[in-house]
Amino acid sequence: MGKVVFDTSMSLDGFMTAANTRPEEPMGDGGQRLVDWAIGADDDRNRAYLEDAIAALGAVIAGRTTYDTSVPWWGADGPTGAARRPVFVVTHEAPAESPEGGVYTFVTDGIESALEQARAAAGDRIVCVMGGASMGQQYIAARLIDEIQIHLVPVLFGSGTRMFEHLGSEHIHLETAEVIETPAATHLRFRIGA
């Protein structure tokens, strides 16, 4: 069984989105900067990092907000593009419509069920919990994550959606597994300790 990784881009001051999120700017004003390292991928290290991550990936778990705000860009193929990895969307209710031939499965019975389905689809490959702070917080708090990957972008937002709120007061010990520095982002990988 593959490991479960929470993966997100984040500003230096801990925000996953900038302020003023709305449908036409789902990452907030200037928030697109957080994914420039992946979208542009001008640096060979960023491009290689992204290619290796998609190659190791077996399935994705996303929340409904991430799905709703991203599907216009993802289309039927999902966030992995031509690789077409299955995406399990945790939601209270499946949408009335989804892209025809899409990679999406809507899971209405909780994060554990989504993880079980994603693991079955992924086999020995990685299951990636991506995107939204709420989804990441739920999986981390439930101790269902093996690793946290943060793409730390050199920008200070000052406000927006914080990643590491609402996790409770218990310490979560991390072990640094990898650090890759590029001008657009520092890629950090942490194993969650016992």
N, C-alpha and C positions, 0 to 999 in steps of 0.2 A: 504494500500500500504506500502510495506516495505521500509526501509531506503536504501540510496545509500552510499556505503562506498568505499573510495579509500584505498587500502591495499598494503603495500610494505615493504620490508626489506631494511635497509639503514645502511651504516657505520656511525660511530660517526661524521665524518667530512662531512656528507651529500651526499655521493655517492650511487647510486643504482647499479652501476657496477664498477668494477675496470678498470684500463687502458688496452688497447690493446684487445678490444672485436673483435672476429672473429668467423666464423661458428663453429669451433671446441671448442672454449671457449667463448660462448655467454655472459658470465658474466665477461669476462676479466681475466687477470692473477690473480689468487687467489680469484676471485669474488664469487666462490662457497661458500665461508665462510659465505656469507650473508644468505644462506638458510640452513645451517647446523642445526640450531635450529629446523627446520621443518622436514628435511629429516632424521636426526638421531633421534630426539625427545627422547633422553635418559632421560631427566628430565621429571618427571611426570607432572609438571606444563606446560611445552611446549606441551606435548602430549595431555593433557586435553584442552589446549587452542585451538590447531588445530582441535581436534575432535568437540569441541563446535562450532567453526567457520564454519566447514563444515555442521554440523547439522542445523545451522541457515540460511545457504546460499540457495538462490533460483536460482540464475543465476550469470554468470560471464561475464564481458566485458573485452576484451583484444585487443590490437593493433596487427597489422599484423606482426611486427617484433617479438613481444613476441610469437605469434603463430608459426611463421617460426622457431624460435630458440628453442622452447619448445616441439613442437609436436613429435619429435623423442623420447622424454622421456615420454610424456603424453600418446601417442597412441590415440586410439579411445575414451577412457574414459575421456580425458581432465584432468585438474589440480586437480579435486576432486576425481580422481581414481574411485573406485567402486561406489561411490555416484552418479556419472554420471550427474552432474549438467550441464545444457545447457550453452554453451560458444558462445557469440556473438562477432565475430571478425570484428573490424572496419578496412576497407581496401578500396583502390581505385579500386581493381580488385580481384575477387575471384580466388584462385589458381586453376590450371588445375586439381589437384588431392587433395584429403583429405582422411583420414583413413575411410575405409568402416565401416558403422554403427556408425560413430563418432557423438559426441555431438555438432558439430560445425555448426554455421550459419554465413555466411559471409554477412556483412552489408556494402553496397557501397554508402549509401546516408547520411552518417554523424553520429556524436556522439549522436545527439538527437534521431534519428531513432533507433540506437542501444539501447539506454536507454529505449525507449518506448517498444521495443520488449522484452528486458530483464525483464522489470517490468511486462509485461503481462505473461511471463513465470514464474516469481518468485512468483507472487501473494503477500501474506503478508510477504514473506521472504526477506532477504537481497539481494540486487544486489551489487556485488563486482566488482569495477573497479580495475584491477590488473596489476601488472607488469610495463611496460615501462614508463619512465619519460614523454615522449610526451603525451601519453594518459592521464596520471594523470594530467598533466599541463592543457590540454585542458578542462577536466571536472571540475577541480578546478576553472580555469579562467572563465568558463561559469556559475559558481555557481550552478552546478548540483550535488554537493556532499553534503551529510549531515554530514558525519564523515570521519576523516582521521585516519587510523591505521598504525602505524609505528613500525616495529620490529627493534629496534636499537641495532646493533651488535657491541660489543666492539672491533673495529678494525679501524685504520686510513688508508685509501687508498692513500691519497695525490692527486690522480687524478682519472678520470673516468667520468661517467655520473652523473651530479648533478641532484638532484630531484627538488629542488625549485627554478629553474631559469625560466625565461620567463613567470612569472605570472603577470607582470606589476608592477606598483608602488603603487597601492592601498593596504592598510592594510587589511588583512584577520584575523579577531579575532577568536580565538579558546578558547574552554573551556575544560579543562582536565576532561575526563570522567572516565578513568581507567588507572592504572599503575600496571603491573605485572613484577616483577624482577626475572630473572633467570640468571645463569652464562653465558648461550649462547646468550641471547637477553633480552632486556627490552621491553616489549610490551606496547606501548602507544596508547591510544585511545582518540581522541579529537573530540568534537562536533564543528561544524562551527557555529560561532555566527552571529547575524544579523548585 
